Amino acid sequence: MARSRTAAALIAALVVPGAASAGTPFVCSSSGGAAWRELTSEHVVLRTDLAPERATEMIREIELARAAVLQAMFSRPPSVPGRIQAVAFSSESEFWEVSRDHAAAYVTTLDGFTPTVVLPARLQAETRAVLIHELTHHLSSFPLLRKPMWLNEGFAVFLEAMGSVALGAKMTVGSVPEMMQVPRRRSERVLVRDLLAWQRIEPGWVGTTVRRHYVSSWFLVHYLVNKQTAGLHDLFRRLGRAEDPLAAWKGAFPRWDPDVPGGLDDLEEALDTYGRGEQFQYHAIDVQVAPQVTTRPLPSAEVHALRAVLLPHGGERRVEVLRAELVEALAEDPGSPAALAAMARLDPRADLLPAARLSVKIHPDDWRAWSALGDSLAARSADERLAARRREVELAPEEPVALFELARDLAASGDPREAAPLALRLLRIAPYSPLAHETVATVAMGLGLCADAVRSQHRALDTLSDRAPPGVRDALERALADYERRCAAPAPTGAGP
């Protein structure tokens, strides 16, 4: 009876007048709609309502794109832990409901860590380009511990041209991307000095300014790949050791020092000549994958919760519509951890402790339920909160969110030594995440490791998406300035070395 009373109370709290009719025409499988399933391969998790054959082919296409990016970027592709998440819709109209700015595809994070690519039923050229672009950002973060903006975006555009043809065994690297014009005159591109100093898309930049930076970064990368291979490999090696990006550039290309007057003139002239060339060099790679795929049905509650998170990306932010999805989710599963996460996102001030306690009773082996319980205990018992966090990590020792939440709470409670191995494991699994680097920086400062804290905070800024709100970058920069100030201050009297 406790379960049914709690479930009824949750649903009643969510329902608002008109909610039942405010939602979209989506129909879940329990009401006669298409069946959703979750397919898992070695490197991909795909949630979809595609027909089984097409779903299996799509997971193979994503595996091909992943393998192609690694092979194109590295002569010896590194080992990359974790899996890419993907969501694909069989209905074109349902995909457009969740697609921001009517994009052919896009990448988001449903939990703040794991990259999730949202796709239509068929991977056309534009969709493949987005997929490869975003995979480049993600996969390059593992071996490259620092990534300046020009290299991060330039390489992503450089490789996205592989998506101009269907994903298969033979992929072409280095061709000019669709809708890209080679800057054949110096006036058409951003000068190298400014590219090397580029750190962010500034507030107020218009589309043409952003595009010139992307085109110029791609052009510089293209030149370095084809004309300065040894220097580029050295740059990669230095960035893989987490050297400061500008110092790494100077070390890899000592004759092109931007701090020396006229030090980049030769490079600008070489780029002028390169841009006037009749034909760009490109090469083919041979990509082979044979993914082993397992499948499980995806419960309707998970699908409704997923829609509640994705619909705002498509512009649907009416609370009653999102609540209607969660009402359906809770009707299907009163303890749905996915629905609880979506509820917390919809109303951060809501008291979800009763729901979280119900969730861990119904789903005791689901780490997400314990995560919801830990979140709900924020202003209550610190001991119970840490116990919930530890249970999360026991159930999912390689899950970035679980590691982050326990490391963060331990550091906040004044125990950075216990937090340190968790933060380092998080960094190994999710080096693409600003939150991972920020967590390491926080723990390092708690341990008095100033240089490590400053270095990690720099990496948090390096990995921040160019689509992140300016306020997020500003907060990271303020924390960095604070670390640098505190590290430069003289040690208190009697302090150790």
N, C-alpha and C positions, 0 to 999 in steps of 0.2 A: 504493500500500500504506500509505503514511503516513496517508492519509485514513481508511482502514478501521480501522487499529489505533487511531487517536485516537478515532474514533467508538465503537468497541467498548469502549475504556477508559472513556469518558464514561458510556455506558449502564451498564456494570458498576458504576461508582461510585455511580450513582443507585439501582440496584435494591437493595431490601431484601427480606427474606423476607416473602412474602405480598403484595408490591406488585402483582403481576399481577392479583390478584383483589380488591384493596382499592378500586379506583376505582369511579366512578359508571357507570351503564349507557350513557353517551354513546358514540355510534359516529360516527367521522369519515367523511368522504366516501370516503377511500381504502379503508375497510373496508365500504363499502356504505351509509353514512349519508347524510344530506342534504348537498347541495353548499353550501358557504359562498362568498360573494362579497363584494367590496368595491366599494361604489358611491361615487362622488365627484361632488359638485356644486360650485358656486362657494364655498359657505360650510360644507359638511357632508361628512364622510367617515363612511359607514355600513358596518359589518361585520355580516353577517347570513346566516342560512340561510332567510330568508323566500322565498316564491315571487317570481319576478322582478317581477310586476305589483305585488304588495303592497310589495316593497322600494322600488320606484320611488315609490309613493304615500307611503311613510313618509318618505323623504328630502324629498319635497315638503312634508309636514306639518311637519317640523322647520324647513325654510326659511320656511314661513308663520309659525311661532311666533317665529322670529328676527326677521323683518321686522316683525311686530306689536309686539314689545317695543320695537324701535328707534323705530317710528312713534308708539307711545303715549307714550314717554318724551321724545322730542325733536321739536320742530317741524321742525328740519333734521337728520335722522339723520346721525350722523358716520360716516366711513369706518372700518371695523373690520377689521384684517388677520387672517389665519389662518382656520382652519376648526374647527368643533365636531366632536368625535369622538362616534360613537354605536355602540352594540352592541345588536342586537335578536335575540331568540330566537323561533323559530316555535313551539317546544314550551313550553307553560306550565310543565311540571315542570322543564325545564332552566332556565327563567328563575328559578323559585323557589329553585333550588339556589344561585344566585349573588345573590339578593336579600336584603339585610340587613333584619332585623326585619320580614320579609314586606312590604317596601315596594312600592308600586305602580310606582315607578321611583326611581332615585337617580343622583347624579353623583359620580364619583371622578376621580382622575388616575392613569393607568397608568404615567406617567413622571415624576410630580412637577410637571408643568406643564400639559399639555394637558387641559382638562376633557373627560371622557367620560361621556355619559349612557347608562345601561343600562336597556333598555326591553323590555316584553313585545311580543307580536305586534300587539296592538291598543291604540290610545291612547284609553283611557277618560277620563272627566272628571278623576279623581284623578291619573292619569298625566300628562295635559296640564297640570294645575296645577303639578306638580313640575317639568316641563320648562320652563314659562314662568318659574317662580320662579327656577330656577337660571340660565336664560338672562339674566334681569334682573341677577343678580349679576355674571355674566361680562361682558355687553355694556356695562353702566354703568361698568365699570372703565376703559374707554378714554377717555371724555371727562372723567370725574370723577376727578381725581388724588388727592383725599381723600374718604373716605366714612365719616362717623360711623355707628356701629352702628344707631342708630334709623332713619336714612335708608336704609341698606343693606337692612335687613330690612323696614322699612315699605314701601318701594317694591316690593320683591319680592312681598310679600303683596298689595299694591294691584293689581299687574298679573296675578298668578296667577289672579284671578277670570275673566280672559279664557278660561281653559281650561274653563269650565263648559259651553260648547257646542263642537261640532266645529270644528276649525280650518278657516277658510274665508275668503272675501273680506271678509265683514262680521264684525268683532270688536267686542265691547262692553267699554269701559274704564270702571272706576269702580264696578261693581256689587259687592255684598257677597259675599266669597268663601264657598264652601260651608263649613258648620260654624263660621262666624264669627258672633259675636253683637256687635252694636254696644254699646259701653259707654255706656249712657244716664245713668249716675250717676258722679260723680267718684270715688267709692269703688271703682268697678269698673276703674279704669285707673291706670297709673303716671303720676305727675305729670310735667309737661314738664321741670322742673328735673332730675329723676332720669333722664329719657330722654336729655337732652342730655349727661349725665355718664356714660351707659352705654357701657362699653368691652368688656365680655366677659360670657359666661355663667359665673358664678362657680361654683367647685366646691361641691357641696352644694345648689345650687338644685334645687328640686323642679319637676315638670312644670307646676304651676299658676303658679309664679313666672315661668318662661320664657314660658309662654303669655301672661300679662298683659303682658309686655314686647313681645311680638310684636303682640298686639292693639292695645296703646296706640300703638305705632309706626305701624301701619297707619292707625289712626284719625287721628293727627296728620298723616300724609301726605295722607290723604283730604281733611281740612279745608284744608290748604295748597294742594292742587291746585285745589280748587273755590272757595275764598274768598280766597286770598292768592297768586294766580298770579304777579303781578309780583315779589313778594318771593321766591317760590320760584325763579323764573328767575334772580334776582340771586344767591341762595344757590348755585345750580348754577354760575353763572359764576365765583363766588369759589372754590368747591371745584375747579373746572376749572383754576384758577391755583395750586392746591395750598396755599391758605390754611389755617391752623389751623381745624378745624371750628367751635370755639366762637367764634373771632374772625369767621369767615364768617357765623355765625348773627347775631351782634351787628351786623355790617355790613348784612346783608339785612333784619333786623327790629330796628332800633335801639330801638323802644319796648318790646321784650320782652327786656330784658337780665337774665339770671339772676343777675348779680352785684349788681343793685340790689334792695334790700329791696322786696318787693311788685311787682317788675318784670314778673312773669309772671301776676299776678292777672287782668288783662284777658283774656289768652289762655286761661286756665283757664275763665273765665266764658263766653268764646265757644265753647269746646269743650263746655261743659255744654249750651249752647243748641243747638249743632250735633247733639249726641247725641240730643236730644229731638225732632229733626225727624222728620216723618212719612215722608219719602222721601229717599234719597240721590241726588245727581245722578250721571248717567253719560252717556257719549256713545259713538257708534260711529265706527270707523275703517274705511277701505276698504284692504284689503291685497291686493296683486297680486304673485305670483311665477310664474315660468316657468323652473324650473331645467333646465339642460342636464346630463344625467347620463351619466357614463362608468362602465363596469363591468369588473372583472377578477376572475378566480377567486382565492379566498383559499386558499393551500396549507394542507393539514391540519396541518402543523407549527405554523403561526401560530395555528390554532384551538386546538390542545392547549395551547400556551403561554398563550393568552388565558384559557383556562379555569383554568389553574394560578394566574393572578393574580386572577381574579374569584371563585373558589370560597371563599376566606377571607371575602369579604364576606357570603356566605351562611352562615357559621359553620363551614365545613369547613376545619379546620386540621390534620388528621392529616397528618404529613409523608409517610407512605407513599402516601396518595391523591394528593397534589400531585406527588410524584415519579413516580407512575405516568403522569400526564399528560406529564411531561417526557421520560420514557422513550419514549413514543409520538412526541413531537415530534422527538426525536433520531433515532429510527428512520426517520422520514420525511425529515428533513434534518439530517445530522450537524453542519452549521455554522449552524443556525438562530439568527440574532441575537435573535429574540424569546424563544427557549428559553433562551439564555444570560442574558438580562436576568431572566427568571423564576428561573433557577437562582441568580443572585446574590442575589435577594430572599429565596429560600428558605433559603440558607446563606451569609450575608455573609462567612464566614471561608474559604469554599472557594477553592482555587487554580484559577482558570479560565483561566490564561494559555495552556496548550496548546490549549484549546477556542477561545479568542479568536483565536489565530494561525490555526487551521484556518478559523474563520469568515471572516476577511478574505481568505483564499485562495479560498474558495468564493463569497463575496459581496463582491468588492472594491469594488463601487459602492454598497453599502448602508452609510449612515453609522452605523447601529446596530452593525454589526460593529466599526467603528473605535472606537466608544464603549466597547464591551466590552473591546477591547484596551487602551484608555487606562485603564479601571478596573482591569484586571488588572495593570497596570504600576505600581500605586500605590507599592509599596515597592521598586521596581526602578529602571530607567533613567528619570531625569527628562527627558532629551532625547528618548528614544523616546516617552515618554508625551505630551509636548507635540507631537511630530510626528503622533501619532495624533489628538490633539485638533484640530490644524490641518486634517488630512484630513477629519475630521468636518464642519467648517465649510465646507470647499471643496465637499463633496458636498451639504450641506444648509444653505445660508447663512441661511435663514429658520427653521430648526428651533430652538425654544427650548432644548431640552436640549443640543444641540451648542454653541450660543452660551454657555450657562451653564457648561458644563464647561471650555471653553477660557478664558473670562474668569476663572473661579475659580482655575484652575491657574496662569494668568499672574500673578494677584494674589498667590497664595501663593508664587510663585517670586520675588517682588520686582519685578515689571514692571507696575505699575498703569497706566502710560501706554499700553501696547499693549492692556491689558484694557479701558480706558475706552470706546473706540468699540464694542466687542463688548457691553459691559454696557448701553450706551445703546440699541443695536439690540435687545437682549433686552427692554429695558423697553418699547420701542415695540411689540413683538410680543406681549408677555405682561404688560401692566400689572396684570392680575388676580392675578398670582402673588406671594406673599410672598418667594419665592426670588429673583425678579427684583429687587425693591426692596432686599432684603438684599445682593445682589451689588453693586448700584450703591452702597449705603452702604459696603461694604467697600472698593471701588475708590476712592470719594471720600476715605475716611480715609487710604488709602495715598497719595493725592495732596495731603493736607493741606487738603482742602475740608470743613471742619468743618460748616458750615451745611447743605451738601448731604447730608452723611452723616447728620446728625440728621434732616433732613426725609425722607430715603429710608427710614430705619429706622422712623419714624412711619408711613409708608405701608405698610411691611411688616406692621405691626400692624393697620392699617386693613383690609388685604385678607385677613387670616388668617380661615379659616373658623370659624364658631361651633362646628363639630364637632371642631376641632383639639384634641388633648390639652392639658391645662393646662401640661404641661411645655414644650411648644413655644412657647406664648405667654410663659411665664416666661423662656425663653432669649432670645427677642427683646427682652423688656423689660430683661433684664440687659445685653444688648449696647447698647441705647439709653442706659441709665444710664451705661455705660462711655464711650460717645461724648460724652455731655453733660459728664461729669466731665473727660475729656481736653480737650474743646474749651474748657471754662471755665478750665483751668489756664493760668498765664502761659507765654508762649512762652519757649523756652530762650534764653539769652544768645547774641546773634549771629544769631538766626533771622531770616529775612526776614519781610515783612509778611504 
